[in-house]
């Protein structure tokens, strides 16, 4: 019974890789494979989870989807979005897609799934 309960303590969690914001044009699948010379994960937040015993499970390319009007995105992020297209935003892990015709910006934040035991 105690052994069974111990197996259930872990869980799977989406982890936001902090270094990924420096590389918004790189896919989450690619960036999650990046390693330092010592073989540990390049991303410090992924490394922290790994030191706590977690393992990488898979990419979560659309972990969160956030939408807003063009004016809201301009207010939230600072830059102007003068035409339809994809934009790099401050601290974004991916590009913001702006559609001026529909007056909407859509940001799909990627994360990685990690299993804690």
QUIBEL-V667208 format. One record per pair of residues at least 12 apart in sequence whose ideal C-beta (glycine too) atoms are under 6 Angstrom apart, sorted by the first residue. I is the first residue (numbers start at 1). J is the second residue. Records with the same first field share a line. If there is no record, write none. Layout:
I: J, J
This chain:
10: 116, 117
11: 116
12: 113, 115
13: 114
14: 60, 63, 111
15: 49, 111, 112, 114
16: 111
17: 43, 45, 46
18: 45
19: 43
20: 93
21: 91, 93
24: 88, 92, 94, 95
28: 59, 61, 110
29: 59
32: 59, 112
49: 114
53: 117
54: 114, 116
55: 115
56: 114
57: 113, 115
58: 113
59: 112
60: 111, 113
61: 110
62: 108
63: 109, 111
64: 109
65: 108
66: 107
67: 106
68: 105
69: 103
70: 98, 103, 105
73: 105
77: 89, 90
81: 98
83: 100
84: 99, 100
93: 109, 110
94: 108, 110
